[in-house]
C-alpha cells in the first residue's frame, strides 16, 4: 500500500480544519473516545452538530482564533492508500510554515470559500505550490451549501482560478523548460470540458513541474462530494475528493529518480564475524542501488563497485528510496560524511568508457538516460524563504547544509524578491550586488521569498529542485548564532 503525502491551504474561515476532520471521520480514522470528546466540545459551543474542525486545531490559540498557526501532520488511510497530510497555515505571517509543510508534498488541496471566491491568499497558496513544484493540485470550492449548491458560482470560481493560475505560472516558470509543450490537466477537467460544450475553463499548459489541477465543489460540513457524490450537486460529473486522493497517479516514482546516497557515517569493524569491515551508512534519498552496481563517489570522482548492502544484520540485494543501509565497496576509497555515492556516469562521447562528470557548465546525461544530471558547483542559484525573525545582514557567513554535507556560504547577489502581498515579480528583475548597494541586501526579512546567487567554500553535488526534490534542497544556518534562518530550493 503506497503513501500519498499531501498538504492543505486555505484562507480564514474557508473550512480547512472542517475538511480535514471530515476526511478523518469518513475514513473511520477516529476512536470512539475522540468522537465523544468532540461531541461534548461541540455542545459546549452551543452547536447542534459535530464540529469536526476541533479535531485538527491542536493549539489553544488555534481553537480560540479559529485559525491554523503551526504545521500538523495527520495520518489516515483507506483500503487503497495511506495518507500523510500536512495541515499548513495560510496566513501571510505564516508563509514560512506553509513552505516547510508543503515542500515534501505530492499533492496540495487549496480551499476556496464559495461565498468569497478567489482572494489574495488563494494567489499566495497557488504561487507557493508552483514554486515548490507540487505536481497535483486540487481546488476545493467549499461551503457550497451556503450558495444553494449553485453550478454557476462553482464554474465562475473555477474560471477565475484559471486566470490567476495562468499569471502565476508565467511568473514562476521564467526560463524554465515547458515540459515539451504537453498539456497537463486532470482527467476530471477533461471530462467536464467535453460535457456537451459546457463552458468550463480550457485545459492549461503547465510549465516546469507539469502540475495538474482538479476542481471539486464540496461542503465539508455536510460531507457533500467528500467520500461520495452528492445528490445536491447532480450537475457535477467528476469524482468525490476521497476517490481522487486514492487514485491520483504519482507519476514520478521516487525509485525511478536518479540514485543518490549521501554518506552519513563510516562504520569500521574488525572481529571474527566482520574481518576488516568498512561500510558507508546513510539513507537512499532517491533511486535504487543493487549489489554489483558500478558507482562513482563524490567529490573525488573515483569509481568502484557495490559488494554488499547491509540492513542491520541482514544483507540485501537491492536498496530502495528511503532505505537506511550500509553500503560496502570493492575498493578502499577515501569516503567520509558528506560524500555522495551515485551510479556510474558514462559519457557517450568517449569510446574508452571512462566516466565524465557533468557540472553546471557541462550537463551530460547518464549512460541510460534515467539517472538525470548531477551538478557540481560552488556558484549556486536558488529560491530561498527566510525563516528567521531577524533580517538578513549583508556579508553574513552561513553554513549551508545540503543532505549530509555542510559548507560555508555567502549570498553574492539578490536577483529579485517576490511581492508577498500580490506574489508578483518586479517588472525588471534588477539585481542588488553586495558591494554596490549593500543596503538593499538588508531587506530580506521573515517570510520573504527571494531568488539569490550564492557561493560556497567547497562544491556541493546537487540536482535541480524541479528534477529531484530530495537532492535539490538545503537550509542556511547562521554561523554565529547556529539558528536556521532560511530554506532553499536549487535552480
N, C-alpha and C positions, 0 to 999 in steps of 0.2 A: 504494500500500500504506500503510494508516494505521498509526499508532503508538499502542500502549497503554502508559500509564505505570502501574506497579503497585508496591506495597510489600509487604513481608513482616514478620511479627512473630510471636514465639514465646517461650516460657519456656525456661529452661535444659534442654538435652537433649531438646527437642521434635523435633529433627531438621530445623531450618530450613535450615541450611547444606547438609545432605544433599539436601533437596528442591530447592534451587536448583541444586546440582550435577547432580541427576538431570534437571532441565529442560534444562540446558546439554548434557548427554550425549545425551538423547533427541532434541533438535533438531539434533544434529550440529554444535554450535557450538564444538567444541573441536578444536584442532590435534593432530596425532599426537604432537608433542614434548611437549605439555602432558599428554596422556593417559599418555605414557610416564613423565613425571616423577611424576604422581600414583600410578601403579602402583608405582614404586620406593619412594616415600614410604610407601605402604600396607604394603609388605613390611617396611620398616624398623620399622614399628609392630607387626609380627608378625601382620598381618591376611592372611587368605586371600581377601579380596575387595577390590574397588576402593573406597577411602574417598573418596566424592565430596565430602564436606564440606571436604576440603583445597583444593578449587577456589575456595572463597569466603573462607575465613579468611585474610586477607592479612597482618594484623599479627602479629608474633611473639607478643604477649600473647594474641591470639585463638586461635592454634594451641596455645599452652601450656595455656590455661584451657578451651579448647573452647567459648568464648562469642563473641558478636558485640559489639564495642565501638563501632566507627566506622561511619558510613553509607557503603556502597559502591554505586555504580551499575553494573549489569551489563547488557550488551546481548546479545540473541539474537533470532532470527527464525524464522518458518516460511514456508511458501509463501503463507499468507493474511495475516500480520500481523507487524509489528516490535514488539519489546518493550523497554522500559527499566525495569529492576527495581531499586528501592531496597531494598537489604538493610539493614534497620534493627535496632538492638539493642532487646531487650525488657525489660532490667533496669530497675528503678526509678531507679537512679542515672544512667541514660542516657535519661531521658524526653525531654530537650531534643533528643537525636539523633533519636528516633523522630518527634517533632513536625515537625522540619525535613525529615526524609526523606519523611514521608507527606503533607506539605501540598500537594504538586502531583500526587498520585496519583489515578487514576480508579478504581482497584480495589485492594483490600487482601486479602492472604491471611493469615489467622490460624491458626496451628498449635496443635493440642491433642494431647498425648500420650494415646493411648488407655488407657494404664495408670493415668494420674493424673486424667483428666477435666478439668473446668473448675476452674481455680485462680485465685488472686488476680490474677496477671499477665494472665490472659485478660480479666478485668474491665477492667484498665487499658488493654489494647490496644484493646478494642472501644470503650471510652469515648473514647479519643483519636481513633479513626477517625470516630466520630459527631460529635465536636466539630469535626473538620476537614471534615465533610460529604463523606466518601468515598462515592460513590454505589453501589458494588458491593463486597460483602464475601463472600469465600469462606472457609468454615471447613473446614480440612483436619484430619480426625481421623487423625493419623499413627500409625505403628507398630502397625497393625492385625495384623501378623504375630505380634506378641508377645501378643495376646489371642485367638489362633486365629481371626482374621477374624470375630469374633463380631458378628452382627447386633444382638443385644440391647445390647451395650456401645455400639455406634455410636449407636443410637437414644436411649439414655439420655443420652449426652453431648449429642446434638442438643437433646433436651428441656430439659436443664439450661441450655444456652446460650440457648435461647429465653427462659427465665425471667430469666436475667441481662440479656439484651438488652432485655426489656420494662422493667426497672428503670432501665437506663442511658438509654433513650430518654425515659422520663418525666422524668429529671433534666436531660437535655441539651437538651430542646426546650421548656422552660418559657417560655411567652409567645410561642412560635413558631407560624407557620402549620402546618397539618397536611395540606398537600398535597391540599386539597379532600376529605379523608376517604378517599382512594383507598387500597386495599391494594396494597402493592408487595412482591411476593415473586418469587423466581426461578422460571423455567419448570420446573426440575427439582424444586423443592419442591412446586409444584402437581401435577406428575405423581405424586410419591410420596404426596401427600395423597389422591389419587384411586385409589390402588392397592388396590382391593377392601377399603377400610376399614382400611388399615394404620394403626397407632397412631403417627403421626408428628406432631410439633408443628404446631399450626394456623398458617395464614398470619398475619403480623404487620402491623398498621397502622403505617406508619412516618411519623414527623413530619419537618418541615423539609426535609431533603435527599432524602427518598423512597428511602432505601437498600434494596437487595435483598440477601438473604442466601441463599447456597447452601451446602449441606453435602455433603462428599465424604469417604468412607473411603479412606485411602491407606496404602501402605507405600513411602516414598521410597527406602528401602534396596533393596528388591526391584523397584521400578518398578510396583507394583500401582496401577491406576487413575490413572496419570500421563499416559502417552501413549496408552494403550489400556486397555480394560476388562479387569479381572482375572477369570479363571475361578474364583478362590478366593473371590470375593465376588459370586456369581451373583445374590444377593438384592438387590444394588444396581442400581437400574434407571435411574440417571442417566447422565451423560456423564463421560468422563475429564477430568482437570484441564486438560490442554493444549487439548482441544477447546472447553471452556468459555471459556478465555482467548482463543481465536481468534474465537469467535462472540459474546462479550459485547457487548451493544448500548450504545454510547456515546451515551446519549440526548441529552445536551446538547452539540451540536456547537459548538465554540468559535467558528466563523464565524457562528453564528446568535445569539450573545450580543450585548449592546449594544456598539456600536462605540466604542472608546476608543483614543486616540492621545496618550500623554504626549510632549511635546516634549523632546528631549534637547539639541539644538544647532541654532542658526540658521546656515545656510550663505549667505554673501554672495559673489557673483562678478560681475565686470563686465569682460567681454572680448568679442571679436568673435563667439564662439560662444554666450556667455551674457550678453546685454546686460541689466544691472540685475537679475540673477537673485537671487531670495530664496526659499530653500527651508527647510522645517522638518523636520529629521531626527529620527527616532525609530523606535520599534517598535510595530506594531499589537498591543496586548495582548489585544484581543478584538474580534469582529465584523469587518466589511469596510468599505472605503472605495472609492468609484469617482469617476472624473473626472466632474464635474457635480453631485456631491452638495452639498446645502446643509448647512453645518456651523455649529456655534457654538463659539467659542473662549472657554475659561475661563481666568482668572477675570473678564475684562472683559465677557463675555456678548455679544460682537459677532458678528454673522452674516456669513458670506462663502460663497464657492463654490470648490470644488476645481477648479483649472485644469490641474494636472499632477501625476502621481505618477511619481517617478523612482527607479530602482534602478541605481545606478552610472551607466553611460552609456545605459542603456535606459529607455524610458518605458513605463509600464504603464497599462492601462485600469482595473485594479482591484487593490487590495492586500488580502491576507487576513491572518488572525491569524498572528502570529509573523514577518511580513514586516518587515524593516528597510528603510525607504524615506525619501525626502524628498518632502514634500507642498508644493505651491505653491498660493497662494490668489489670488483675483481682486482683493482689496483689500489695501492697506497697513495692517496692524494691528500693534499692539504685542504681539508674541508672543516669549516667551523661554523658557529652560529652566524646567521646572516648570509651564508652561501645558499645557492639555489640549484637544485637538480632539475634539469629539463631533458626532454628527449632529444636525441642527436639531431643536429641541423645539418642537412646535406644540401649543398649548393648544386643546382642543376647546371651551373655554368662550368663546373670543373669536371674533368674526366677521371681524376685520381681519387675521387670520393672523399677528399678532405673537407672537413666542416668549415663553414664560414658563419660568422655571427652577425645578424642584422643589427644595425644601430639606428639612431634617429635619422642618420643620413643614408643608410643602406637598409632596406626593409625587404630582404629576400624571404620568400615563403619557405616553410619546412618542406622536406622532400615529398611527403604525401599530401601536402596542401591542407591538412586538417589541424596542424598544430599552431597555425597563426604566426604572428610576428612578435618576437620578444625584442624590446628596445633596451639599449644600454646607454645611459646618458647622465651627465652632470647637469645639463641645462634642461629644465622641465617647464612645461606649460600646464596649468591646472586651473580648475574652478575650485574655489575654497569657500566654505561657510564659516564665519567667525563665531566661535562658541563662548568666548570669554567676556566677562563684564568689563574688563579693562581693554581699551582700544589698542590697536597695533601701534608700535613705536618704530619709526624708521631706523634701520640698521640693526634691529633685533636679531640675534642669533637663535635659531630654533634647532631642536632635534627633530628631524623628520623620521618618523617610524613607518616603514613600509614592510609589512609582513614581520619577519624576524630581524630585518636589517634596521640599523639606526645610524644615521649620518647627520652631520651638521649641515644646516641650510640657511639661506637668506633669500628674502624676496628682492628681486632685482628691479622689477617694474610692475605696475598695475596697468593692465590693458583697459579695463573698464569695470565699473561697479553697476550691478543691476539695480534699477529703481525699485526698491522693495514695496513701494506703495502701488505702483502700476505694473511692476515687473516688465519694464521696458529697458532696452539698451540705449545708450546715448546715440544721437543721430550720426555723429562721427566718433569712432572709438579711439579717442586720443589716449596716449599713454602718459603716465606720470613717472618719469625716471627718478631714481633715488637721489642723485646728486644735483639734478637740475631744479626740481620742485619738491623738496623733501616734505613740505607742509602738507601736500596733497596725500602723501602716503600715511599720514597720521589718521586720515579719515576712513579707517576700517574699524567698525565697532560691532557690538553684539548683534548677531543675526544678519549681518551684511553678507551678500554673496558677490564675490569678485573673481575676475579672471586675472591670473598673475603669471609672470615668468619668474622662475626660481633657479637658483644654482646651489648644488650640493658639493660637499667637500670630496666625496667619492661617488663614483657612478652607482646608480641603482638599476635593477633589472625589472622591467615592468611591461605590462600590456596597456594599451589604451583602455580606459574605463568602458567605453562603448563596446569593446571587443571581449573583455574578460574582467568583470567586476571584481572578482576575487584578487586579481593581481594589479588592479588599477586604482587602488585607494591608498590613502595614507592619513596620518594625523600629524599635526605640528605641536610640539611640546616646547614651552618656553624654557630655555636652558638655565635661566636664573631661578625661576620660581617652581619649575617642574610641573606647571599647570598645563593641561591640554587646552590649547587655545583655538585650534581650527581642525576641520576635517577637509580633505582634498580629494578631487577626482581628476585623474590624469587625462590629458587630451593629446 
